[in-house]
């Protein structure tokens, strides 16, 4: 399977996960929103971590064998995520940060270095709250690349060890690190472990009906987990996300065929910008809406919610076209003279 192949069904799931997170955050705009819905968004973020580990191995597993290749990999990752991140940070600063100067400067520096989710004294939700996943994901990518570079024959064992250590820390209540860090590490390195397994099963002789049954079953299982209140709900969801990813990589069932249609694929392309920008938009709207006339009609909140989601999607389309894609293209141009290929940048787009 060539490393340039895209898993279309997974691209669509990435868009659906981003949309689900946007919907979870709508209570920020609604007068009678339930605070618990805000917290529920964390479970969908786990899909991003699992997907990133899988796709990064798919795109780079055969190429990260030298320090120069490792440098190109990190450069491509930087140009993949930083343009939109920095653009939104600039917008937040333009809109105004009302905290004391020292606190504001510290938060800005942590966000610029993507360290806000790692430093014990930093607020991982400072400035753009959604960017905490970038903070984790970028350094997970760093550890991932180092593992591929240092252990060309023991990659799966290294990822298994990293996932097991993170899981052990999470289950033991290790509180020197945020639980989200450990949970994210479990998802990311579990996703990386899945790629060799998927490759060994890629010729699985199952019919379309059998794949459809598997697809429906794993989605039903995911629905049960998401609708539960288990103590380790996010961890169980991470395991089911991994199973979902593995099944849908084969794209052998009817649901996979639906996910390859233009609408979900387009949403998948905008998913990174949608996820990263929607909270900035919602925070701005939360300041603006009280200043506007509020019609006293029963459907006011649903109307505002629908309008907010549509505006968030439109903003993500603009960010993808005018910030995200040009940033990746710049990274490819910088890498091309040294690598002779733009695959690193293209592959990075799929990882999100």
C-alpha positions as CSV (number, residue, x, y, z in Angstrom):
1,X,0.0,0.0,0.0
2,X,1.7,3.3,-1.1
3,X,2.3,5.8,1.6
4,X,0.5,8.5,-0.5
5,X,-2.8,6.7,-0.4
6,X,-5.5,8.5,1.6
7,X,-8.0,6.7,3.7
8,X,-11.1,8.6,2.6
9,X,-13.5,7.2,5.2
10,X,-11.1,8.3,8.0
11,X,-10.9,11.8,6.4
12,X,-14.7,12.0,6.7
13,X,-14.7,10.7,10.3
14,X,-12.2,13.5,11.1
15,X,-14.7,16.0,9.9
16,X,-17.6,14.4,11.7
17,X,-15.5,14.4,15.0
18,X,-14.7,18.1,14.6
19,X,-18.4,18.9,14.0
20,X,-19.4,16.9,17.1
21,X,-16.9,18.9,19.2
22,X,-18.4,22.2,17.7
23,X,-21.9,21.0,18.7
24,X,-20.7,20.1,22.3
25,X,-19.4,23.7,22.7
26,X,-22.6,25.4,21.6
27,X,-23.7,25.9,25.2
28,X,-21.2,28.7,25.3
29,X,-23.7,30.7,23.2
30,X,-27.0,29.4,24.6
31,X,-28.6,30.9,27.7
32,X,-29.8,27.5,29.0
33,X,-26.9,25.4,27.9
34,X,-25.8,22.6,30.1
35,X,-22.1,23.0,31.4
36,X,-21.6,19.2,31.2
37,X,-21.9,19.3,27.4
38,X,-18.7,21.4,27.2
39,X,-16.7,18.6,29.0
40,X,-18.2,15.9,26.7
41,X,-16.1,17.3,23.8
42,X,-12.9,15.7,25.2
43,X,-14.0,12.3,24.2
44,X,-14.2,13.1,20.5
45,X,-10.7,14.6,20.7
46,X,-9.4,11.1,21.3
47,X,-10.3,10.1,17.8
48,X,-7.9,12.8,16.5
49,X,-5.0,11.3,18.6
50,X,-5.7,7.8,17.4
51,X,-6.0,9.0,13.8
52,X,-2.7,11.0,14.0
53,X,-0.7,8.1,15.2
54,X,-2.0,5.8,12.5
55,X,-1.6,8.3,9.6
56,X,1.8,9.5,10.6
57,X,3.1,5.9,10.6
58,X,1.4,5.3,7.3
59,X,3.0,8.4,5.8
60,X,6.4,8.3,7.4
61,X,7.1,4.8,8.6
62,X,9.3,3.9,5.6
63,X,11.1,7.2,5.4
64,X,12.2,8.2,8.9
65,X,15.5,6.4,8.9
66,X,18.0,9.3,9.1
67,X,18.4,12.5,11.1
68,X,17.8,14.5,7.9
69,X,14.5,12.7,7.3
70,X,13.6,13.4,10.9
71,X,14.3,17.1,10.4
72,X,12.1,17.2,7.3
73,X,9.4,15.4,9.1
74,X,9.3,17.9,12.0
75,X,9.5,20.8,9.5
76,X,6.5,19.4,7.6
77,X,4.6,19.0,10.9
78,X,5.3,22.6,11.8
79,X,4.1,24.0,8.5
80,X,1.0,21.8,8.8
81,X,-0.2,23.1,12.2
82,X,1.5,26.5,12.9
83,X,0.0,28.8,10.3
84,X,-3.6,28.4,11.4
85,X,-2.5,28.3,15.1
86,X,-0.5,31.5,14.8
87,X,-3.2,33.2,12.8
88,X,-5.8,32.5,15.5
89,X,-3.4,33.6,18.3
90,X,-3.0,36.9,16.5
91,X,-6.7,37.3,16.2
92,X,-7.1,36.6,19.9
93,X,-4.5,39.2,20.8
94,X,-6.2,41.6,18.4
95,X,-9.6,41.1,20.1
96,X,-7.9,41.8,23.5
97,X,-6.5,39.8,26.4
98,X,-7.6,41.4,29.7
99,X,-5.2,39.4,32.1
100,X,-2.2,41.0,33.8
101,X,0.8,41.6,31.5
102,X,3.1,39.0,33.1
103,X,0.4,36.3,33.0
104,X,-0.5,37.2,29.4
105,X,3.1,37.1,28.3
106,X,3.7,33.7,29.9
107,X,0.6,32.3,28.3
108,X,1.6,33.6,24.9
109,X,5.1,32.2,25.1
110,X,3.7,28.8,26.2
111,X,1.3,28.8,23.3
112,X,3.9,29.9,20.8
113,X,6.1,27.0,21.9
114,X,3.2,24.6,22.1
115,X,4.0,23.9,25.7
116,X,0.8,24.9,27.4
117,X,-0.4,21.3,27.9
118,X,3.0,20.2,29.2
119,X,4.2,22.8,31.7
120,X,2.8,22.2,35.2
121,X,2.4,25.9,35.8
122,X,0.8,26.7,32.5
123,X,-2.9,26.9,31.7
124,X,-3.5,24.5,28.9
125,X,-6.7,26.3,28.0
126,X,-5.2,29.7,27.8
127,X,-5.8,32.0,24.8
128,X,-7.2,29.5,22.3
129,X,-8.6,26.6,24.5
130,X,-8.7,24.2,21.5
131,X,-4.9,24.4,20.9
132,X,-4.1,22.1,23.9
133,X,-4.4,19.2,21.4
134,X,-1.8,20.8,19.2
135,X,0.5,21.1,22.2
136,X,0.2,17.4,22.9
137,X,0.1,16.2,19.3
138,X,3.2,18.1,18.2
139,X,5.4,16.6,20.9
140,X,3.8,13.2,20.5
141,X,5.0,13.5,16.9
142,X,8.4,14.3,18.1
143,X,8.6,11.2,20.3
144,X,7.1,9.2,17.4
145,X,9.8,10.3,15.0
146,X,12.6,9.7,17.5
147,X,11.3,6.1,18.1
148,X,11.3,5.4,14.3
149,X,14.8,6.9,14.0
150,X,16.3,5.1,17.0
151,X,14.5,1.7,16.7
152,X,14.1,0.8,13.0
153,X,13.3,-2.8,14.0
154,X,11.5,-2.3,17.2
155,X,9.0,0.3,16.4
156,X,5.8,-1.6,17.4
157,X,7.4,-2.6,20.7
158,X,8.4,1.0,21.4
159,X,4.9,2.3,20.7
160,X,3.4,-0.5,22.8
161,X,5.7,0.4,25.6
162,X,4.8,4.1,25.4
163,X,1.1,3.4,25.2
164,X,1.4,1.0,28.2
165,X,3.3,3.5,30.3
166,X,0.7,6.2,29.6
167,X,-2.1,3.8,30.4
168,X,-0.4,2.6,33.6
169,X,0.0,6.2,34.7
170,X,-3.6,7.0,33.9
171,X,-5.0,4.1,35.8
172,X,-2.8,4.6,38.8
173,X,-4.0,8.2,39.2
174,X,-0.5,9.7,38.4
175,X,-1.2,13.3,38.9
176,X,2.1,15.0,38.1
177,X,0.8,15.3,34.6
178,X,-2.6,16.2,33.3
179,X,-4.8,13.2,32.7
180,X,-5.5,14.5,29.2
181,X,-1.8,14.1,28.4
182,X,-1.7,10.5,29.4
183,X,-5.0,9.7,27.7
184,X,-3.8,11.4,24.5
185,X,-0.6,9.4,24.6
186,X,-2.6,6.2,24.9
187,X,-4.6,7.1,21.8
188,X,-1.7,8.4,19.7
189,X,0.6,5.4,20.2
190,X,-2.2,2.9,20.0
191,X,-3.0,4.5,16.6
192,X,0.6,4.1,15.6
193,X,0.6,0.4,16.6
194,X,-2.5,-0.2,14.4
195,X,-0.8,0.6,11.2
196,X,1.4,-2.5,11.0
197,X,-1.6,-4.6,12.1
198,X,-3.7,-3.0,9.3
199,X,-1.0,-3.8,6.8
200,X,-0.9,-7.4,7.8
201,X,-4.7,-7.7,7.4
202,X,-5.1,-5.6,4.3
203,X,-6.0,-8.6,2.1
204,X,-8.7,-9.7,4.5
205,X,-11.1,-11.8,2.4
206,X,-14.4,-10.4,3.6
207,X,-17.5,-9.6,1.6
208,X,-19.2,-6.2,1.5
209,X,-21.9,-7.6,3.7
210,X,-19.5,-8.7,6.3
211,X,-17.7,-5.4,6.3
212,X,-21.0,-3.6,6.6
213,X,-21.9,-5.7,9.6
214,X,-18.6,-4.8,11.2
215,X,-19.0,-1.1,10.5
216,X,-22.5,-1.0,11.9
217,X,-21.5,-3.0,15.0
218,X,-18.5,-0.8,15.9
219,X,-20.6,2.4,15.4
220,X,-23.3,0.9,17.7
221,X,-20.7,0.1,20.3
222,X,-19.3,3.6,20.1
223,X,-22.8,5.0,20.6
224,X,-23.2,2.9,23.7
225,X,-19.9,4.2,25.1
226,X,-20.6,7.8,24.3
227,X,-24.0,7.6,25.9
228,X,-22.6,6.1,29.1
229,X,-21.3,7.6,32.3
230,X,-18.5,5.0,32.9
231,X,-15.6,6.0,35.1
232,X,-13.1,5.5,32.3
233,X,-15.5,6.5,29.5
234,X,-12.8,8.4,27.5
235,X,-10.4,5.5,27.7
236,X,-13.1,3.0,26.6
237,X,-14.0,5.4,23.7
238,X,-10.3,5.5,22.7
239,X,-10.2,1.7,22.4
240,X,-13.4,1.7,20.3
241,X,-12.1,4.6,18.2
242,X,-9.0,2.4,17.5
243,X,-11.3,-0.5,16.5
244,X,-13.4,1.8,14.3
245,X,-10.3,3.2,12.6
246,X,-9.0,-0.3,11.8
247,X,-12.3,-1.5,10.4
248,X,-13.0,1.6,8.2
249,X,-9.5,1.6,6.7
250,X,-10.5,-1.3,4.5
251,X,-13.4,0.8,3.2
252,X,-15.2,-2.5,2.4
253,X,-18.8,-1.8,3.6
254,X,-21.7,0.3,2.6
255,X,-21.1,2.9,5.3
256,X,-17.6,3.5,4.0
257,X,-19.1,4.1,0.6
258,X,-21.3,6.8,2.1
259,X,-18.3,8.4,3.8
260,X,-16.5,8.7,0.5
261,X,-19.1,11.2,-0.8
262,X,-18.1,14.8,-1.5
263,X,-19.8,16.5,1.5
264,X,-18.2,14.5,4.4
265,X,-14.9,14.5,2.5
266,X,-15.0,18.3,2.2
267,X,-15.8,18.6,5.9
268,X,-12.8,16.4,6.6
269,X,-10.5,18.7,4.7
270,X,-11.7,21.6,6.8
271,X,-11.7,19.7,10.1
272,X,-8.4,21.0,11.4
273,X,-9.3,24.6,10.8
274,X,-12.9,24.0,12.1
275,X,-11.7,22.4,15.3
276,X,-9.0,25.0,16.0
277,X,-11.1,28.1,15.2
278,X,-14.6,27.4,16.5
279,X,-13.9,28.3,20.1
280,X,-12.3,31.6,19.1
281,X,-15.4,32.3,17.1
282,X,-17.8,31.3,19.9
283,X,-15.9,33.4,22.4
284,X,-16.3,36.4,20.1
285,X,-19.9,35.7,19.5
286,X,-20.6,35.3,23.2
287,X,-19.3,38.9,23.7
288,X,-21.3,40.2,20.7
289,X,-24.7,38.5,21.0
290,X,-25.7,40.2,24.3
291,X,-25.3,43.6,22.5
292,X,-27.8,42.6,19.8
293,X,-31.6,42.5,20.0
294,X,-32.7,39.1,21.2
295,X,-36.1,38.0,19.8
296,X,-38.3,36.3,22.4
297,X,-39.3,33.3,20.3
298,X,-39.3,29.6,21.2
299,X,-36.8,28.7,18.4
300,X,-34.3,31.5,19.2
301,X,-31.6,29.1,20.7
302,X,-31.8,26.5,17.9
303,X,-31.7,29.3,15.3
304,X,-28.6,30.8,16.9
305,X,-27.0,27.5,17.3
306,X,-27.5,26.5,13.6
307,X,-26.2,29.9,12.5
308,X,-23.1,29.6,14.7
309,X,-22.3,26.2,13.3
310,X,-22.7,27.4,9.7
311,X,-20.5,30.4,10.4
312,X,-17.9,28.2,12.1
313,X,-17.8,25.9,9.0
314,X,-17.6,28.9,6.7
315,X,-14.7,30.3,8.7
316,X,-12.9,27.0,8.6
317,X,-13.3,26.9,4.8
318,X,-11.6,30.3,4.6
319,X,-8.8,29.4,7.0
320,X,-8.2,26.2,5.1
321,X,-8.0,27.9,1.7
322,X,-6.1,31.1,2.6
323,X,-3.9,30.0,5.6
324,X,-3.7,26.2,6.0
325,X,-3.1,25.2,2.4
326,X,-0.6,28.1,1.6
327,X,1.3,27.2,4.8
328,X,1.6,23.6,3.8
329,X,2.6,24.6,0.2
330,X,5.4,26.8,1.6
331,X,6.6,23.9,3.7
332,X,6.7,21.7,0.6
333,X,8.6,24.3,-1.4
334,X,11.2,24.6,1.4
335,X,11.5,20.8,1.7
336,X,11.5,19.9,-2.0
337,X,15.1,21.0,-2.8
338,X,16.4,18.8,-0.1
339,X,14.0,15.8,-0.2
340,X,13.1,15.7,-3.9
341,X,9.5,15.1,-2.9
342,X,6.5,17.0,-1.5
343,X,5.0,13.8,0.0
344,X,5.9,14.8,3.6
345,X,3.7,17.8,3.4
346,X,0.9,16.0,1.6
347,X,0.9,13.2,4.1
348,X,0.9,15.6,7.0
349,X,-2.4,17.0,5.8
350,X,-4.1,13.7,6.4
351,X,-3.0,13.5,10.0
352,X,-4.7,16.5,11.3
